[in-house]
């Protein structure tokens, strides 16, 4: 298929609950009727899978001190999906996969003095402080080094980053557009496809910021950068050096650490990478112990899935930057990452 730089078109205001299916189709935003269950979640640590219907029907929405309502998780997802649809034109966008954490429980005013064990369901309230989500765009697919990847959009929201104790003020969102590997549901995020902090006061502002992100994202460059990784290989000895140096990295004196490229993955995640180097069905070492950087990149993004919601997108991006830096070093274009291999 032809891949072009992601751009164009204006926004729409449709939602995507079941009772608005006709609106969605008229606005060229068509969502899957079936909930597609992935063999692996796109993030694992301390999260629970939920549906949009649950968030809309069963959860309250927090408010600011002056009782102005915050942008809800469902509004966030809807707004971002609509903005992506507006930017890409006539594309089908799958129903989002959502993961939540940090449930906040409450009770209705009439139940303030009722013992916990006597509470009725209608007297209980909940919402989730944090949500992460991803939606595939199935018409935009590509084979990268033997793996099918689909264009996707997603984001993270945490009410802990908002000042809900004050009057209505800016809210912060993380949003990305990138690719997702079908066989392992690992996300592939690049620098120009990710915004670590989008500050907005309304869903209209949020939609505009997401459209800007999509228009600036160069899908071809991202795909070429990933495809290039299979051209470079680490020997078994170099891989061992990498794991050892990565574990030493966080214990380096501050002045030495500042001279090296950033590495955000944790010690436990590098232990997982070492284990999967031997055992992963899709991305393990070759018979001679070597491993190409495409496989290594997927071991990195697989390990990142154990991150908490707040950190996993930043670590995913760091994995892309780090492994591409290794490629430059192996190719002789740069010495910036030589310390990790020596």
C-alpha positions, 0 to 999 in steps of 0.5 A: 500500500502507499504510505504518505505523510499524515496530514489534512482535513477538518474536524468533526464533533461526532461521538462513538457510543452505540446510540450514535452509530448513524452519526459515526458512519455519516462522518466517516468514523466507523468503529469495529462492532466486535471487541477485538481481544488482543493476545497481549495487552498493550500495557500490563503493569497495575492496570485493568481492561475496561470498556467505553460503556463502563466508563460512561455509564458506571463512573462519575467525573471529577470536578474542580473546586468551583464545580466546573466539570473536568474533561472525562476519560471518554471525552478524551478518547472521543475527541482524539479519535475524532481529531485523527479521523478528521486529519486522515479522512475516510478511515476506519478506526477500531474501538479503543482498548482501554486500561485503567488504574487507581480506582477512586471510590465514593458514595452518594450523599444519602449514604454518608452514614451507612456502614460500608457493608450495608451500602447498596450498589446505587449508593456507591460511586467510582472513577479511575484516576488514570487511563491509557488507551489505543485504537488501531487504524486497520486500513493503514498496515505495513509489513516491517521485517516480517511483522505486520504493524498497524497505524494506531492512535492513543494516549494517557490521562491522569487526574493526578496531574490536574489541580482539581483542588483549585478553580477550573484550570488547564488539564494535561494529556499525553497523546501519540500516533504511531504503529502497533505490532500485531503479533505482540501488541508492542507500541512503536512511538517516534519523536514527532508522533508523541506529545508528552504534555498537551495543556488544554482548557476544553475538548475543542482545544484538545482536538486542535492539538491532536490534529496538529500532532497528526499533521506533523507526524511523518509516517514514512520516516518512522517506518523507514527508521524501524525497517532499517534496524534489521540491517544491524546486528549485535553479537552475543558478546555485545548483547551481554555488554549492553545488558551489563552496562544498562544495569550499571547506568543508574548507579553511575556518578552524576557527572558520568551519567550526564555525558551518556544518552538517556536510558529510562528502562529499569533494572527489572526491565533489562532482566526481562530483556535478557530472559526474552533474548533466550526465550521469546518466541518471535524475537529471541537470539539467532542460533549463533547468539547474535540478535538484530536491532529490530528484534532487540527493539521489540524486546525493549518495547515488550519490557516497557509494557511492565511500566506504570501508566504514567511512564510507559509512553516516555519509556517506549519513545526512549526505546526507539531513540536508544536502539536507533542510537545503537544502530548509528554506533554499529554503523560507525555514524556516531560514538554516542552509544559506544559506552553501552557496547564496550 
